[in-house]
Structures are given as C-alpha cells and as structure tokens.
Amino acid sequence: MTFTQTDPNAGLASVLTQDAYNQAIRGLAVTNNIPLIDIYSRWQSYAVSNAVGLYYDQIHPNGQGYQNQWNAVYGVIGAEGLYKSPYGLMDLAIVSGNVTLTDRYGTVGVDTSAGNVTVTIPAAASSARRLFNVKKLSGLNTLTVARTGSDTFYTSSPGNTSIAETADGKSYGFHADPANNRWLVI
C-alpha cells in the first residue's frame, strides 16, 4: 500500500522522497504480482485531499480520511475475492455541477465557485449502512443537499427536506437511517 502525501510545509520527508518511496512500492507490487492499494495516487496531493477534509493534521487522516483509505483497501481485496463488505466501494470526488450520489461516492468535495450546486442523496431505504461526506470547497454561491423521494434530514431538529449552505469549508456527514426514511446529519 502506498502512503498519502504529507503537507510539504510540515518539515517531514520531501514530496520527492515520498514520490520515490511510493514508486518503489509500486515497482515491488508489479515485480511480485501483488495487488496494490495506491492511496498516494488516489488522494492526488496533500492540497486536494486536505481541501476535501480528509486530514486531521498535516500528517494524519481524520475519520473521513480513514474511511476513504478503507474504501481503497476494499476495492483491491474485494476485487480479488478476498473480502466482501456490505458497505461497497466509495470514492473521493470533486464536483462543480449538480450530482446525484450513488454507491461509487463516499467523500464529495463541492466547488461552488462557478455557481450553485445541488448534491442529491439517494433514498435512505436503499442505502442501509451508507455514509456520505459532503464538503463545500468555495465560499461563493450555495451548496444544496437534496433528498430523494420523501426522505428527510435529521439535524438538530427532525423533518428537514434539504440543507442549503453558503459557508466555505462546511462539512456534513449523512448516515442512512432506512427504518425511518431519513438521513442522520452528523
């Protein structure tokens, strides 16, 4: 498994050293015909992965970051038939237009700099044990998180049918509660 890039300003190993180390891991995987879990490529750079809220500090992932890493692990070991999870494979995505989340999404960074963006969450009834993380990446315009069907969002008060956010950097976690046709907002 390759490692994530740390903040270049953290005073740790240089990005070039990290690149070389991860390139060596990739080479060993190819030479020995071993499946590779490539977190380094998946997260693109420290700047990108930190912007979508995957880091706790300049080195360590936070809960969303570890979930994203687990999704990469599952993607490899699940594809190899070594493990089957009810959670499925979820990816990191950066979007700048309206999107309806599917099983392929896990953490979504939303760039609203060019206009308002609506992220539609699937029906909770068909999303048992699912968790989506949505983060607004720009202070401009509005991010709206919308429901599918008659689902509601349970925040500090129950019954919300959408969430509108204008603040830069605001993150939301949505955990499915299929028994009550709602999404718990954490």
C-alpha positions as CSV (number, residue, x, y, z in Angstrom):
1,M,0.0,0.0,0.0
2,T,1.4,3.4,-0.9
3,F,1.2,6.2,1.6
4,T,-0.5,9.6,1.5
5,Q,1.4,12.8,0.8
6,T,2.0,14.9,3.9
7,D,1.9,18.7,4.0
8,P,5.1,19.9,2.2
9,N,5.3,22.6,4.9
10,A,5.3,20.1,7.8
11,G,9.1,19.7,7.7
12,L,9.0,16.0,7.1
13,A,10.2,14.0,4.1
14,S,10.1,16.0,0.9
15,V,7.4,15.3,-1.7
16,L,10.2,14.0,-3.9
17,T,11.3,11.5,-1.2
18,Q,7.6,10.4,-0.8
19,D,7.2,10.0,-4.5
20,A,10.4,7.8,-4.7
21,Y,9.2,5.7,-1.8
22,N,5.8,5.1,-3.3
23,Q,7.3,4.4,-6.7
24,A,9.4,1.7,-5.1
25,I,6.3,0.2,-3.6
26,R,4.6,0.2,-7.0
27,G,7.6,-1.5,-8.5
28,L,7.6,-4.2,-5.9
29,A,3.9,-4.8,-6.4
30,V,4.4,-5.2,-10.2
31,T,7.5,-7.3,-9.9
32,N,5.9,-9.7,-7.4
33,N,2.4,-9.7,-9.0
34,I,0.9,-8.4,-5.8
35,P,-2.3,-6.2,-5.8
36,L,-1.5,-2.6,-5.0
37,I,-3.6,-0.3,-2.8
38,D,-2.4,3.1,-4.2
39,I,-3.6,5.7,-1.6
40,Y,-0.9,8.2,-2.9
41,S,-2.4,8.4,-6.4
42,R,-6.0,8.2,-5.1
43,W,-5.6,11.3,-2.9
44,Q,-3.8,13.2,-5.7
45,S,-1.9,15.6,-3.4
46,Y,-2.0,17.0,0.2
47,A,-3.6,20.2,-1.0
48,V,-6.5,18.4,-2.8
49,S,-7.2,15.8,-0.1
50,N,-6.9,18.3,2.7
51,A,-9.3,20.7,0.9
52,V,-12.0,18.0,1.0
53,G,-11.4,17.4,4.7
54,L,-9.5,14.1,4.8
55,Y,-6.7,15.2,7.2
56,Y,-6.8,15.6,10.9
57,D,-3.5,17.5,10.9
58,Q,-0.6,17.8,8.5
59,I,0.2,14.1,8.6
60,H,-2.7,12.0,9.9
61,P,-6.1,11.4,8.2
62,N,-9.3,12.1,10.1
63,G,-12.3,9.7,10.2
64,Q,-13.3,10.6,6.7
65,G,-9.8,10.0,5.5
66,Y,-9.5,6.6,7.1
67,Q,-13.0,5.7,5.6
68,N,-11.6,6.7,2.2
69,Q,-8.5,4.6,2.7
70,W,-10.7,1.7,3.8
71,N,-12.7,2.1,0.6
72,A,-9.4,1.8,-1.4
73,V,-8.4,-1.3,0.6
74,Y,-11.8,-2.9,0.0
75,G,-11.6,-2.0,-3.7
76,V,-8.5,-4.2,-4.0
77,I,-9.3,-7.1,-1.7
78,G,-12.9,-7.1,-2.7
79,A,-11.9,-7.3,-6.4
80,E,-9.5,-10.1,-5.5
81,G,-12.4,-12.0,-3.9
82,L,-10.7,-11.8,-0.5
83,Y,-13.4,-9.8,1.2
84,K,-17.0,-8.9,0.6
85,S,-18.4,-5.9,2.5
86,P,-22.0,-4.6,2.8
87,Y,-20.6,-1.1,2.5
88,G,-19.3,-1.3,-1.0
89,L,-16.6,0.8,-2.7
90,M,-16.8,4.5,-2.3
91,D,-14.5,7.1,-3.9
92,L,-13.3,10.6,-3.4
93,A,-14.8,13.0,-5.9
94,I,-14.6,16.8,-6.6
95,V,-17.7,18.1,-8.3
96,S,-18.6,21.5,-9.7
97,G,-22.0,20.7,-11.1
98,N,-25.2,19.0,-9.9
99,V,-24.8,15.4,-9.0
100,T,-26.8,12.5,-7.6
101,L,-24.8,10.3,-5.3
102,T,-24.5,6.6,-6.0
103,D,-22.7,3.7,-4.4
104,R,-19.5,5.0,-6.1
105,Y,-19.4,8.1,-3.9
106,G,-18.1,8.4,-0.3
107,T,-16.5,11.8,0.2
108,V,-17.5,14.6,-2.1
109,G,-15.9,18.0,-2.3
110,V,-18.2,20.5,-3.9
111,D,-16.7,23.5,-5.8
112,T,-19.4,26.2,-6.0
113,S,-17.1,28.9,-7.4
114,A,-18.9,28.9,-10.8
115,G,-22.5,28.7,-9.5
116,N,-24.9,27.0,-7.2
117,V,-24.6,23.2,-6.9
118,T,-27.1,20.6,-5.8
119,V,-26.0,17.2,-4.4
120,T,-28.9,14.7,-4.2
121,I,-28.7,12.0,-1.7
122,P,-30.2,8.6,-2.7
123,A,-33.2,7.1,-0.8
124,A,-32.2,6.0,2.7
125,A,-34.3,2.8,2.3
126,S,-31.9,1.6,-0.4
127,S,-28.8,2.9,1.3
128,A,-28.5,0.8,4.5
129,R,-25.2,1.3,6.4
130,R,-24.2,4.1,4.0
131,L,-22.3,7.2,5.0
132,F,-21.7,10.1,2.6
133,N,-19.4,13.0,3.4
134,V,-20.0,16.3,1.6
135,K,-17.8,19.4,2.0
136,K,-18.3,22.8,0.4
137,L,-14.9,24.0,-1.0
138,S,-15.8,27.6,-2.0
139,G,-17.3,30.5,-0.2
140,L,-19.1,31.6,-3.3
141,N,-22.7,30.6,-4.1
142,T,-24.8,27.9,-2.4
143,L,-24.4,24.2,-1.9
144,T,-27.8,22.5,-1.6
145,V,-28.1,18.9,-0.4
146,A,-31.4,17.5,-1.5
147,R,-33.3,14.3,-0.7
148,T,-34.7,11.6,-2.9
149,G,-38.4,10.9,-2.5
150,S,-39.9,11.6,0.9
151,D,-36.8,11.2,2.9
152,T,-35.9,13.8,5.5
153,F,-32.6,15.1,7.0
154,Y,-32.4,14.7,10.8
155,T,-30.3,17.6,12.1
156,S,-30.8,19.4,15.4
157,S,-34.5,19.2,14.5
158,P,-36.2,16.5,12.6
159,G,-38.0,16.8,9.3
160,N,-35.7,18.9,7.1
161,T,-36.2,18.2,3.4
162,S,-33.0,19.9,2.2
163,I,-29.8,21.6,3.5
164,A,-28.5,24.9,2.0
165,E,-25.0,26.0,2.8
166,T,-23.2,29.2,1.9
167,A,-20.2,29.0,4.2
168,D,-16.8,28.0,2.8
169,G,-15.4,24.7,4.3
170,K,-18.6,23.5,5.9
171,S,-18.7,19.6,6.1
172,Y,-21.6,17.3,6.6
173,G,-21.8,13.6,7.1
174,F,-25.0,11.8,6.1
175,H,-25.7,8.4,7.7
176,A,-28.6,6.4,6.3
177,D,-31.5,5.5,8.7
178,P,-33.6,3.4,6.4
179,A,-36.1,2.3,9.1
180,N,-37.2,5.9,9.4
181,N,-36.7,7.0,5.8
182,R,-34.2,9.7,6.8
183,W,-30.6,10.7,6.8
184,L,-28.9,11.5,10.1
185,V,-26.7,14.5,9.7
186,I,-23.5,14.2,11.7
